[in-house]
């Protein structure tokens, strides 16, 4: 029996054209009724789709119709049902961000790729970092810092010179963004189960904003980050092109 497919597409013209072609060929059902959700766009839309369907126990198969496609498979209208039958499953646990804003509010968001702290003014940020309740770095002077999952380690983390992590590794990458002091601090690898806290020093003079997968919490005074092991994002990849292979390949280019 053919799988029931739900197609979701970004607003880009290439994605919208693909949506029309695929719906005509394979039909289209609501995501809650689907066996597989097919996301058409780039990595940003893939993240949006995963966040938007996380309450559904339905795998997501991405096809690249955007500009970046690390989480996506190659686009083709042909043989989709066969490709889905052969696809390999990867399970991703997101990060949970709990941020305290400058006015004392609490903002909670999930991040599949990374939670980032970024300076929000002309001066460098000053951030203290604690791991599992123990202060590990009293003052990091920087443009920001981030925590990345293995799935997100080739995104913002990699551009900030952080390490690429194997998808099955139970570790997180803590990476500084343009660190000034300590000048040679390159970040740290932390256990997946670690609880990390960022405290903004001199928040009025040196404001810092927090993002979870580019979804902002605004200007904050502190941020706590933990792994949300109870949330499982199921992502499908064509054989030989899964995240494990992509993460290895990325380190030899």
C-alpha positions in Angstrom: 0.0 0.0 0.0 1.3 3.4 -0.9 2.2 5.7 2.0 0.0 8.6 2.8 2.1 11.7 2.2 1.7 15.3 3.6 3.6 17.9 1.5 4.7 21.1 3.1 6.6 23.8 1.2 8.4 27.1 1.8 7.2 30.3 0.0 10.0 30.2 -2.5 8.9 29.7 -6.2 11.0 26.5 -6.6 9.3 25.0 -3.6 5.9 26.0 -4.6 6.3 24.6 -8.1 7.6 21.3 -6.6 4.6 21.3 -4.2 2.1 21.4 -7.1 3.9 18.7 -9.1 4.2 16.3 -6.1 0.6 16.8 -4.9 -0.7 16.1 -8.4 1.5 12.9 -8.7 1.1 11.5 -5.2 -1.9 13.2 -3.5 -1.7 15.2 -0.3 -3.2 14.5 3.2 -3.1 16.6 6.4 0.1 16.1 8.4 -1.8 14.4 11.3 -3.0 11.7 8.8 0.3 11.1 7.1 2.7 8.3 7.2 5.5 10.6 6.1 5.7 14.4 5.9 7.7 15.7 2.9 9.3 19.2 3.4 10.2 21.2 0.3 12.7 24.0 0.8 16.0 24.6 2.5 17.4 23.8 5.9 15.6 26.7 7.5 12.2 25.4 6.3 13.2 21.9 7.4 13.8 23.2 10.9 10.5 25.1 10.8 8.7 21.9 9.7 10.3 19.8 12.5 9.3 22.3 15.1 5.8 22.6 13.8 5.1 18.9 13.7 7.0 17.8 16.8 3.7 16.7 18.5 3.2 14.2 15.6 5.0 10.8 15.7 5.6 11.2 11.9 9.0 11.1 10.2 10.0 14.0 8.0 11.7 13.6 4.6 13.2 16.8 3.2 13.9 17.6 -0.5 16.1 20.5 -1.3 14.3 23.4 -3.0 16.2 26.2 -1.2 19.7 27.5 -1.0 21.1 25.3 1.8 20.3 21.6 2.1 22.4 19.9 4.7 19.3 18.3 6.2 17.7 17.7 2.8 17.7 15.0 0.2 18.1 15.7 -3.6 14.9 16.8 -5.2 13.1 14.6 -7.8 9.5 14.0 -8.6 10.2 10.5 -9.7 10.3 7.3 -7.5 9.4 9.1 -4.3 7.5 6.2 -2.8 10.5 3.9 -3.5 12.9 6.4 -2.0 10.8 6.7 1.1 10.7 2.9 1.5 14.5 2.7 1.3 15.2 5.8 3.5 17.3 5.6 6.6 15.9 7.1 9.9 17.8 9.5 12.1 16.5 10.5 15.5 17.3 14.0 16.8 16.7 15.3 20.4 16.5 19.1 20.5 17.8 21.5 23.1 15.5 23.3 25.5 16.3 26.9 26.2 14.9 28.7 29.3 15.8 32.4 29.1 15.2 35.1 31.7 14.6 38.4 29.9 15.7 41.9 30.9 12.3 42.6 32.3 12.2 39.4 34.4 10.0 37.3 32.0 10.7 33.7 31.2 10.9 32.5 27.6 11.2 28.8 26.7 12.0 27.6 23.2 13.4 24.4 21.6 16.4 24.3 19.3 17.3 21.5 16.9 20.5 23.1 15.8 21.7 25.5 18.4 21.0 27.9 21.2 23.1 31.1 20.8 23.9 34.2 22.8 24.7 37.3 20.7 25.8 40.8 21.7 23.0 43.3 21.2 25.0 46.5 21.4 28.2 48.1 20.2 30.4 46.6 23.0 31.6 43.1 23.5 29.4 40.8 25.6 30.6 39.5 29.0 29.2 36.1 29.8 29.8 33.7 32.7 29.3 30.0 32.0 28.3 27.3 34.5 27.9 23.6 33.8 25.8 21.4 36.1 25.7 24.2 38.7 29.5 24.7 38.8 31.0 28.0 37.4 33.4 27.0 34.7 34.3 30.3 33.2 34.0 33.4 35.2 34.1 35.9 32.3 34.0 35.3 28.6 34.5 38.5 26.6 33.1 37.8 23.2 30.6 38.6 20.5 28.6 35.6 21.8 28.5 31.9 22.5 26.5 28.9 21.5 25.6 25.4 22.3 25.1 23.1 19.3 23.7 19.6 18.9 25.5 17.1 16.6 22.8 17.8 14.0 23.5 21.5 14.2 27.3 21.3 14.5 27.9 22.0 10.8 25.7 25.1 10.9 26.4 28.3 12.9 28.7 26.3 15.2 31.0 25.3 12.3 31.1 28.9 11.0 32.2 30.0 14.4 35.1 27.4 14.2 33.4 24.9 16.5 33.9 21.1 16.0 31.8 18.8 13.8 30.1 16.2 16.0 29.2 12.6 14.9 25.4 12.4 14.9 25.4 9.5 17.3 27.7 11.2 19.8 26.2 12.0 23.2 28.0 15.3 23.4 27.2 19.0 22.8 29.5 21.7 21.4 30.0 24.8 23.5 31.6 27.4 21.1 32.6 31.0 21.6 31.8 33.5 18.9 34.8 35.9 18.3 36.2 35.4 21.8 38.5 38.2 23.0 39.2 37.0 26.6 40.3 34.3 27.3 42.0 34.9 24.0 42.8 31.3 23.2 39.6 29.7 24.6 38.2 27.5 21.8 35.1 26.2 23.6 34.3 22.8 25.1 32.7 19.4 24.5 30.0 18.6 27.0 28.0 15.5 27.9 24.6 15.6 26.2 23.0 15.4 29.7 24.8 18.5 30.9 22.9 21.5 32.1 24.5 24.8 30.9 23.8 28.2 32.2 24.9 31.6 30.7 24.8 34.6 32.9 25.1 38.0 31.3 27.5 40.3 33.1 26.9 44.1 32.9 23.6 43.5 31.1 22.7 47.2 30.9 26.0 48.3 29.5 26.6 45.1 27.4 23.2 43.7 26.4 22.9 40.2 25.0 20.1 38.5 23.1 19.4 34.8 23.0 18.2 32.7 20.0 17.0 29.2 19.6 17.4 28.1 15.9 17.2 31.9 15.0 14.0 32.3 17.0 14.8 35.1 19.4 13.9 35.4 23.1 15.0 39.0 23.0 17.5 40.7 25.4 18.2 38.4 28.3 20.1 38.3 31.6 20.5 34.5 31.8 19.9 31.4 29.8 19.7 27.8 30.8 20.1 25.0 28.2 19.4 21.3 28.6 18.7 18.4 26.2 15.1 17.6 25.7 15.5 13.8 25.6 11.7 13.3 25.8 11.3 14.9 22.3 12.3 12.9 19.3 12.5 14.3 15.8 12.4 11.6 13.1 14.3 12.6 10.0 14.6 10.4 6.8 17.6 10.4 4.5 18.3 8.5 1.3 20.7 5.6 1.8 24.4 6.7 1.9 23.4 10.3 2.4 22.4 10.3 6.0 23.6 12.7 8.7 26.4 10.4 9.8 27.8 10.3 6.3 27.3 14.0 5.7 29.0 14.9 9.0 32.1 12.8 8.1 32.2 14.0 4.5 32.0 17.7 5.6 35.3 17.3 7.4 37.2 16.3 4.3 36.3 19.1 1.9 
